Amino acid sequence: MANIISDETIEYVGILAKLELSEEEKEQAKADMGKMLDYIDKLNELDTSGVEPMSHVFPVNNVFREDVVTNGDGHDDTLANAPCAKDDGFKVPKTIG
């Protein structure tokens, strides 16, 4: 089953993709798109009954974990490098008047 792509479709896709295609490139794009659609039609012939739909190629289980600090936050070491600290933070000069 040959899928025929119209000139209007190629023009529209070119506009959407912001492409300026020469006439030769448009003809090649039409042929390529037709081949892609033919391949999709071929895939539609496969019997997929009993095949569970999937959203990922690999099985994905709960990938979340508890947000637990395991190595400390280094708060004291960080503030030790501050030239001036106040209320557990860096004290800096005012920059907005």
KOLTORMAR-81514 format. One line per 2 residues: number of its first residue (from 1); their letters; for each residue x, y, z of N, C-alpha, C, O. Coordinates in Angstrom, 3 decimals. Layout:
N
NUM> A> X,Y,Z,X,Y,Z,X,Y,Z,X,Y,Z ~ ...
***
This chain:
97
1> MA> 0.851,-1.161,0.000,0.000,0.000,0.000,0.905,1.234,0.000,1.585,1.503,0.990 ~ 0.915,1.963,-1.076,1.790,3.135,-1.201,1.065,4.357,-0.667,-0.037,4.686,-1.109
3> NI> 1.686,5.015,0.273,1.140,6.257,0.805,1.630,7.406,-0.060,2.831,7.595,-0.254 ~ 0.679,8.166,-0.572,1.002,9.310,-1.411,0.920,10.568,-0.555,-0.110,10.847,0.060
5> IS> 1.999,11.312,-0.521,2.054,12.552,0.247,1.841,13.704,-0.729,2.497,13.784,-1.767 ~ 0.926,14.583,-0.385,0.622,15.696,-1.286,1.642,16.822,-1.127,2.343,16.914,-0.119
7> DE> 1.704,17.677,-2.151,2.575,18.852,-2.102,2.171,19.772,-0.951,3.022,20.385,-0.306 ~ 0.852,19.863,-0.698,0.360,20.714,0.377,0.858,20.208,1.741,1.201,21.002,2.616
9> TI> 0.892,18.893,1.908,1.368,18.316,3.163,2.840,18.641,3.374,3.247,19.000,4.479 ~ 3.636,18.517,2.324,5.064,18.822,2.427,5.259,20.305,2.740,6.104,20.660,3.562
11> EY> 4.486,21.167,2.091,4.572,22.602,2.371,4.240,22.880,3.837,4.942,23.638,4.505 ~ 3.170,22.262,4.328,2.730,22.466,5.706,3.787,21.975,6.700,4.095,22.667,7.671
13> VG> 4.336,20.795,6.463,5.377,20.263,7.341,6.616,21.163,7.301,7.256,21.392,8.327 ~ 6.945,21.666,6.122,8.078,22.587,5.988,7.871,23.860,6.785,8.802,24.372,7.409
15> IL> 6.642,24.372,6.763,6.325,25.577,7.542,6.438,25.277,9.035,7.025,26.057,9.785 ~ 5.877,24.148,9.466,5.941,23.784,10.882,7.384,23.602,11.352,7.740,23.997,12.463
17> AK> 8.212,22.997,10.491,9.612,22.740,10.847,10.510,23.936,10.538,11.714,23.899,10.790 ~ 9.915,24.995,9.989,10.672,26.200,9.611,11.821,25.849,8.665,12.963,26.273,8.846
19> LE> 11.471,25.060,7.652,12.449,24.651,6.648,12.105,25.293,5.311,10.936,25.422,4.947 ~ 13.135,25.688,4.597,12.945,26.140,3.223,13.533,25.057,2.339,14.750,24.889,2.259
21> LS> 12.647,24.324,1.676,13.074,23.185,0.864,13.028,23.538,-0.608,12.103,24.200,-1.077 ~ 14.048,23.083,-1.334,14.014,23.229,-2.786,13.022,22.205,-3.336,12.568,21.317,-2.615
23> EE> 12.697,22.338,-4.612,11.759,21.391,-5.227,12.305,19.965,-5.153,11.553,19.016,-4.928 ~ 13.610,19.824,-5.342,14.239,18.503,-5.268,14.128,17.931,-3.847,13.842,16.747,-3.666
25> EK> 14.357,18.782,-2.853,14.265,18.343,-1.460,12.824,17.997,-1.088,12.587,17.072,-0.312 ~ 11.862,18.737,-1.640,10.456,18.430,-1.383,10.091,17.062,-1.935,9.386,16.289,-1.285
27> EQ> 10.571,16.765,-3.135,10.287,15.458,-3.739,10.916,14.339,-2.910,10.299,13.294,-2.701 ~ 12.141,14.559,-2.441,12.804,13.553,-1.608,12.063,13.377,-0.288,11.916,12.254,0.195
29> AK> 11.592,14.487,0.305,10.843,14.427,1.557,9.528,13.677,1.365,9.120,12.899,2.228 ~ 8.869,13.911,0.235,7.627,13.185,-0.058,7.885,11.688,-0.134,7.117,10.892,0.406
31> AD> 8.967,11.307,-0.806,9.299,9.882,-0.930,9.638,9.291,0.440,9.193,8.193,0.775 ~ 10.423,10.021,1.225,10.809,9.536,2.552,9.594,9.388,3.471,9.465,8.390,4.180
33> MG> 8.711,10.379,3.455,7.518,10.305,4.301,6.612,9.158,3.875,6.013,8.482,4.712 ~ 6.521,8.947,2.585,5.727,7.829,2.077,6.279,6.498,2.563,5.523,5.613,2.965
35> KM> 7.611,6.356,2.525,8.240,5.125,3.008,7.981,4.921,4.499,7.716,3.803,4.940 ~ 8.058,6.008,5.276,7.804,5.905,6.717,6.369,5.446,6.981,6.134,4.574,7.817
37> LD> 5.422,6.035,6.268,4.025,5.655,6.459,3.770,4.220,6.015,2.981,3.508,6.637 ~ 4.436,3.790,4.937,4.318,2.392,4.501,4.823,1.454,5.581,4.228,0.404,5.820
39> YI> 5.916,1.822,6.236,6.478,0.989,7.297,5.528,0.924,8.487,5.349,-0.135,9.089 ~ 4.921,2.055,8.822,3.952,2.073,9.923,2.765,1.184,9.581,2.266,0.457,10.439
41> DK> 2.309,1.238,8.327,1.225,0.357,7.903,1.625,-1.100,8.049,0.808,-1.931,8.444 ~ 2.868,-1.415,7.736,3.374,-2.783,7.869,3.338,-3.217,9.332,2.954,-4.344,9.646
43> LN> 3.749,-2.298,10.236,3.714,-2.620,11.667,2.288,-2.835,12.158,2.063,-3.633,13.068 ~ 1.328,-2.137,11.571,-0.071,-2.292,11.976,-0.618,-3.668,11.630,-1.660,-4.064,12.152
45> EL> 0.063,-4.401,10.760,-0.373,-5.753,10.404,-0.043,-6.764,11.499,-0.597,-7.863,11.507 ~ 0.844,-6.412,12.416,1.235,-7.336,13.479,0.088,-7.579,14.447,-0.675,-6.667,14.763
47> DT> -0.027,-8.832,14.920,-1.033,-9.181,15.910,-0.482,-8.834,17.283,0.433,-9.494,17.775 ~ -1.033,-7.809,17.896,-0.559,-7.386,19.212,-1.573,-7.701,20.300,-1.472,-7.187,21.414
49> SG> -2.546,-8.542,19.983,-3.510,-8.904,21.023,-2.773,-9.705,22.095,-1.960,-10.576,21.787 ~ -3.063,-9.405,23.322,-2.393,-10.085,24.425,-1.060,-9.467,24.798,-0.403,-9.938,25.726
51> VE> -0.644,-8.414,24.091,0.599,-7.733,24.426,0.234,-6.503,25.256,-0.519,-5.636,24.811 ~ 0.779,-6.445,26.461,0.453,-5.338,27.347,1.133,-4.057,26.876,2.332,-4.063,26.598
53> PM> 0.387,-2.964,26.782,1.010,-1.689,26.396,2.049,-1.288,27.434,1.912,-1.594,28.619 ~ 3.090,-0.598,26.975,4.109,-0.159,27.919,4.457,1.292,27.663,4.312,1.805,26.553
55> SH> 4.923,1.942,28.725,5.316,3.337,28.592,6.829,3.476,28.548,7.339,4.527,28.161 ~ 7.558,2.429,28.939,9.012,2.442,28.935,9.522,1.122,28.353,8.859,0.090,28.448
57> VF> 10.686,1.175,27.763,11.288,-0.032,27.210,11.725,-0.964,28.339,11.601,-2.184,28.239 ~ 12.235,-0.367,29.409,12.702,-1.150,30.546,11.654,-1.107,31.646,10.934,-0.117,31.775
59> PV> 11.558,-2.161,32.436,10.589,-2.118,33.529,10.968,-1.022,34.533,12.116,-0.928,34.970 ~ 9.995,-0.213,34.879,10.243,0.887,35.805,9.403,0.642,37.046,8.173,0.625,36.986
61> NN> 10.070,0.456,38.155,9.382,0.337,39.423,9.468,1.675,40.125,9.903,2.663,39.533 ~ 9.064,1.715,41.364,9.133,2.958,42.115,10.586,3.406,42.190,11.402,2.780,42.866
63> VF> 10.903,4.483,41.499,12.278,4.964,41.450,12.528,6.047,42.493,13.632,6.585,42.579 ~ 11.522,6.363,43.272,11.691,7.391,44.293,12.280,6.778,45.552,12.085,5.593,45.824
65> RE> 12.980,7.564,46.296,13.547,7.121,47.564,13.289,8.195,48.590,12.954,9.330,48.253 ~ 13.445,7.835,49.819,13.307,8.813,50.889,14.453,9.817,50.774,15.582,9.445,50.455
67> DV> 14.162,11.063,51.028,15.180,12.103,50.979,15.839,12.195,52.353,15.420,12.968,53.215 ~ 16.872,11.393,52.532,17.540,11.308,53.820,18.987,11.760,53.640,19.680,11.284,52.741
69> VT> 19.442,12.674,54.489,20.829,13.129,54.450,21.685,12.026,55.061,21.453,11.605,56.194 ~ 22.669,11.565,54.308,23.512,10.477,54.807,24.925,10.942,55.126,25.622,10.287,55.902
71> NG> 25.360,12.040,54.555,26.728,12.490,54.790,26.778,13.863,55.460,27.837,14.490,55.487 ~ 25.689,14.329,55.985,25.645,15.637,56.630,25.621,16.747,55.604,25.908,16.531,54.427
73> DG> 25.278,17.933,56.060,25.171,19.042,55.115,26.424,19.909,55.061,26.507,20.805,54.221 ~ 27.400,19.669,55.933,28.634,20.436,55.908,28.438,21.883,56.313,29.272,22.735,56.009
75> HD> 27.339,22.164,56.997,26.975,23.528,57.371,28.092,24.219,58.143,28.484,25.337,57.806 ~ 28.597,23.564,59.165,29.631,24.181,60.002,30.918,24.410,59.218,31.558,25.451,59.365
77> DT> 31.299,23.439,58.383,32.514,23.592,57.577,32.366,24.733,56.573,33.321,25.469,56.323 ~ 31.183,24.880,56.003,30.941,25.943,55.033,31.032,27.304,55.702,31.688,28.208,55.184
79> LA> 30.386,27.457,56.838,30.415,28.749,57.532,31.796,29.068,58.100,32.104,30.235,58.343 ~ 32.627,28.057,58.315,33.982,28.303,58.815,34.797,29.105,57.809,35.744,29.793,58.190
81> NA> 34.443,29.024,56.532,35.150,29.750,55.475,34.602,31.158,55.258,35.186,31.935,54.501 ~ 33.507,31.491,55.901,32.888,32.800,55.692,33.675,33.883,56.409,34.049,33.709,57.568
83> PC> 33.932,35.004,55.736,34.602,36.103,56.425,33.738,36.674,57.546,34.253,37.169,58.549 ~ 32.424,36.600,57.365,31.507,37.104,58.379,30.220,36.273,58.305,29.633,36.131,57.232
85> AK> 29.790,35.734,59.428,28.579,34.913,59.458,27.584,35.518,60.426,27.961,36.158,61.407 ~ 26.286,35.304,60.136,25.228,35.799,61.019,24.033,34.866,60.890,23.621,34.540,59.776
87> DD> 23.479,34.438,61.999,22.283,33.581,62.018,22.429,32.367,61.102,21.548,32.096,60.285 ~ 23.514,31.652,61.232,23.769,30.440,60.434,23.793,30.705,58.933,23.398,29.838,58.153
89> GF> 24.245,31.873,58.517,24.354,32.191,57.103,25.501,33.154,56.878,26.111,33.644,57.828 ~ 25.790,33.419,55.622,26.831,34.380,55.263,26.285,35.789,55.442,25.151,36.069,55.054
91> KV> 27.082,36.680,56.028,26.704,38.088,56.120,27.485,38.810,55.025,28.713,38.744,54.971 ~ 26.743,39.505,54.148,27.370,40.190,53.022,26.941,41.659,53.055,25.933,42.008,53.670
93> PK> 27.713,42.509,52.391,27.324,43.920,52.351,26.026,44.121,51.584,25.721,43.384,50.646 ~ 25.268,45.127,51.994,24.029,45.479,51.322,24.346,45.957,49.913,25.236,46.788,49.731
95> TI> 23.629,45.442,48.907,23.923,45.814,47.515,22.815,46.660,46.906,23.028,47.269,45.858 ~ 21.658,46.719,47.515,20.546,47.530,46.993,20.239,48.600,48.020,20.066,48.308,49.203
97> G> 20.172,49.838,47.565,19.966,50.953,48.497,18.552,51.317,48.720,18.265,52.240,49.483
***
